[in-house]
Amino acid sequence: MSTERTSPTDRTETDGGTLEFIRSKLEIFEGDRLGQIGLGILCSFILIGIFARPYTIDFLNLTIPGLAPHDPAERAVGGRLESPSGAHPLGTTHMGRDVLSQLIAGTRVTLIVGSLAAFMAVFIGTNVGLISAYFGGWVDDVLMRITDIVYGVPFLPFAIVLVAILGSSIVNIIVAIVLILWRSTARVIRAQVLSHKQRPYVESAQAIGASHTRIMYRHILPNVLPLTFLYAAFAVAWAVIAEASLSFLGFGDPNMLSWGEMIYNVYTANAIREAWWWVFPPGICIMLFVMSVFFIGRTLEKEVNPELQHQ
Amino acid sequence: MTLLDINGLKTYYRADNGWVRATDDVSLSIDRGETVGLVGESGSGKTTLAKSIIRLLSDNAEIVDGSINFDGTEVTELSDKELRKQIRWSEISMIPQNAMNGFDPVYTVGQQIVQVIRHHEDGTSKKEARERARSLFDELGIEPDRVDDYPHQFSGGMAQRAMIALALALSPSLVLADEPTTALDVVIQDRILDTIKEMQEELNSAMIMITHDMSVVSETCDRIAVVYGGRIVEIADTETIITNPRHPYTLGLRNAFPDINDDDQELISIPGTPPELVDPGEGCRFAPRCPFAEQECWEETPEAESYGDGHAVECHRADEIDHLQEEAGKKETWTEQDLGRPEDSQSDQPEEVMLDD
C-alpha cells in the first residue's frame, strides 16, 4: 500500500534549522539544468542590484564600494558616443555617461519593480481567489465580476493614463502593474481552492471546530501555495517587461534609471543605428532576467504538476 | 442516562426538482457509553443523520424540523461560534470514512493533533500537547515517533489509527464513526474495531457507528438502527436485530450476509434500488421492493410501533412476524415478486361511482 518507513534513521531531523529548510526547498532544482541556470542568473542579478552603488556606513566610517565604476548620471566621464574601450567596457552615451554603470544601476529598478509588483499582485490575487472560492455565493459573484472587469482593461493604455494623472514615479508604475496583474492569479487560485474546498481534510477541519479564517489560511492556503509561487515567478517576469515597456514609451520614473528607460534614451537620442553598445546591453539584460525567472518558474511548475516530472 | 436525544429530525437537501428528504422524521436517543450502529444501503441517509448532529452539512442542506438535544444543549439553536467552541470535537468528534484524506497533507499528523488540542484547551503548551499525541499513538499501537510523519507516509490502517487518535484526543463524549473500516482489509478491520472498542470503553464515550456491513455492527454495537430511505425502519438491541428482526428490509439485509455456521446458505439480495428521496409522498418507502407489501403499505406511511425492550418497527405487517420470517428465508419470495405498485382497478375509479353501483 502506501509508504512504510524502512528504518527510523532516514527521517530528516525536524529541528535542523533554517539552513536545512532552505536546502530541502532547493531540492527541486536538483538535476534540472535549466532551473539551475535560471537560479544562477537571478542570483547574480540580485547581487549586482544590491551592490550596484557604494554604501556608506556612517558610524563605522566605512564605505563599501559599488560595482558601478562611475556615477550613472555623471556627464562627460568619457567622450560622446564612444564605442567600447578599456576605460568604458560598454562605451558611453550621447552625453558621455558610462553605459556599464547605467546598466548596473538599472538592475536595482528592475529588481524593485519585479519583486514588489509581483509580491503585491500575487498577494491580492491569492486572497481574492481564496475568499471568492471559499465563501462562494454572492461573495464569489462580486469578486469574480470585478476580476472580469479587470480582465477587460488593456494594460498599456490603462498604465499610461494612470501615470499621466498621478505622475510618473516608480510607486505609480508599480501600482499600475499590480492593479492589472492580480487578475490571473485570482482566477487560478480560485479554481484550485474550489477543488480543495471539497476535500475531506477541510471537512475534518470543520468537524474539529476550526473557524473559516483558520480553514482558509491554515489549511487550504498552504495546499495552494506551490501554485502561488509559480504565479509569483511569472508575475515577476511580466512586471519587469511591463516596466520596461512603460519606460520605453517615456513614462518611466525620471529619477530612477531602468533598463527600459535606457532604451528610451537611445531612441530619443536618435542613436539606435550607431550606438549598438548602448542599446543591446539593456535589451539583453531584460531578456536574461525574464528568461531566468521563467526557467525557475518551469522548475516550480514541476512541483505543482507532477506529470511534468516524468517527461 | 441519555446523552443525545434526536427528535423528529428532518434534514433535507435542496435539489432542482424539490427537496431531497435524506433524513425524514428520525428519532433516536443514545445513552452515555453506548454504541449504536446505523446500518443501511448507500444513499439511505445514514451519513446525513450523523452529520446533522454536529451540523456539518453542505450548503444546500438544511435541518428543516426536529430537535437534537446533546447533553442538555439544543444543537440546532447554537450559533456557529458556540458550535465550534462547545460541541465540535471537544464533545462530539468524528472518524471520517477515508482517514488518508481526512488529514491535511501539508502538516505532520502530530502537528494536527497538537493543533486540535491547543485549539480547544487554552493554556496547553505545545510540549504537553505533543506528549499527549505521542501517548495516544502509543495506546493505539503506532510507534510514538511517527507523530512527525506526514499523512502520506502512513499506510491505510495506520492513517485510520491516527485518525482515531485525533478523534479521541479531547476525550469526547460522543464519537461519530462514518464507515471507519470500509477502506481497509478484513484483518486490519478487525484490529481497528477492537482498538476503537477498547479506547471507547476506556473513555466511556458513546459512539454512532455508520456502516453498511452487518458483521461490523453486530460485533461492535449495543443497539442497531436500520436506516432505509431516510427513516429508521427498525431499531433494537443487536441480539434482536440479528435473531428476531421484524421489518422485511432487515430480513432482507440479513439474507444478504453470509452465516459462518450455515454451509449451504445461499445469499439472497433484495431486488430493486433504493428509493428516490425527492418528495416521496405517502406510503412505506420500502413498499416497491417489499415482497409482503399490501395495499395499505402503498397508501399510508407506517408509524413506529414498539415491540418491547426498545424494539421499534415501522411496518404495517410487523405483527405477522412468524409468517414473514419464514417466507423471507426463501429465495423465491424475493426473486418472484412483482416490483412496482400492484394494479388495482378500484383506486383508478372515483369511489362515488362504486357506491352508485
HADDOCK unambig.tbl for C-alpha pairs under 7 A between the chains (distance, minus, plus):
assign (segid A and resid 1 and name CA) (segid B and resid 155 and name CA) 6.27 0.50 0.50
assign (segid A and resid 2 and name CA) (segid B and resid 153 and name CA) 6.77 0.50 0.50
assign (segid A and resid 2 and name CA) (segid B and resid 154 and name CA) 6.44 0.50 0.50
assign (segid A and resid 2 and name CA) (segid B and resid 155 and name CA) 4.84 0.50 0.50
assign (segid A and resid 3 and name CA) (segid B and resid 153 and name CA) 5.21 0.50 0.50
assign (segid A and resid 3 and name CA) (segid B and resid 154 and name CA) 6.38 0.50 0.50
assign (segid A and resid 3 and name CA) (segid B and resid 155 and name CA) 6.46 0.50 0.50
assign (segid A and resid 4 and name CA) (segid B and resid 153 and name CA) 6.35 0.50 0.50
assign (segid A and resid 4 and name CA) (segid B and resid 154 and name CA) 6.37 0.50 0.50
assign (segid A and resid 4 and name CA) (segid B and resid 155 and name CA) 6.46 0.50 0.50
assign (segid A and resid 200 and name CA) (segid B and resid 101 and name CA) 5.51 0.50 0.50
assign (segid A and resid 200 and name CA) (segid B and resid 102 and name CA) 4.97 0.50 0.50
assign (segid A and resid 201 and name CA) (segid B and resid 101 and name CA) 5.76 0.50 0.50
assign (segid A and resid 201 and name CA) (segid B and resid 102 and name CA) 4.15 0.50 0.50
assign (segid A and resid 201 and name CA) (segid B and resid 103 and name CA) 5.05 0.50 0.50
assign (segid A and resid 201 and name CA) (segid B and resid 104 and name CA) 5.21 0.50 0.50
assign (segid A and resid 204 and name CA) (segid B and resid 102 and name CA) 5.76 0.50 0.50
assign (segid A and resid 207 and name CA) (segid B and resid 56 and name CA) 6.63 0.50 0.50
assign (segid A and resid 207 and name CA) (segid B and resid 88 and name CA) 5.78 0.50 0.50
assign (segid A and resid 207 and name CA) (segid B and resid 89 and name CA) 6.50 0.50 0.50
assign (segid A and resid 207 and name CA) (segid B and resid 93 and name CA) 6.95 0.50 0.50
assign (segid A and resid 207 and name CA) (segid B and resid 94 and name CA) 6.96 0.50 0.50
assign (segid A and resid 208 and name CA) (segid B and resid 88 and name CA) 5.57 0.50 0.50
assign (segid A and resid 208 and name CA) (segid B and resid 89 and name CA) 4.86 0.50 0.50
assign (segid A and resid 208 and name CA) (segid B and resid 116 and name CA) 6.98 0.50 0.50
assign (segid A and resid 209 and name CA) (segid B and resid 84 and name CA) 4.23 0.50 0.50
assign (segid A and resid 209 and name CA) (segid B and resid 85 and name CA) 6.64 0.50 0.50
assign (segid A and resid 209 and name CA) (segid B and resid 88 and name CA) 5.11 0.50 0.50
assign (segid A and resid 209 and name CA) (segid B and resid 89 and name CA) 6.52 0.50 0.50
assign (segid A and resid 210 and name CA) (segid B and resid 84 and name CA) 6.82 0.50 0.50
assign (segid A and resid 219 and name CA) (segid B and resid 104 and name CA) 6.66 0.50 0.50
assign (segid A and resid 222 and name CA) (segid B and resid 106 and name CA) 6.72 0.50 0.50
assign (segid A and resid 223 and name CA) (segid B and resid 106 and name CA) 6.53 0.50 0.50
